[in-house]
């Protein structure tokens, strides 16, 4: 949904891949911020605290695949 986010996740052994189908999502990874827009992918090791955020006023759709996850 617009202006929404997942909870903040603690560091883990997870490897995470996301593909943005629609809109724009921001991944906060530790103190770093990464943005994926429609048609873009993002990949990260979840070794730091992390959170996925939709900061826009539009709905975003993200396919998310994670290993060793505790979702």
Protein Blocks (a to p, Z undefined) as FASTA:
>chain_A
ZZiadddddddfbdcddddfbhjddddehjbccdddehiacdddfkbccddddfbfbdcd
dddddehiaZZ
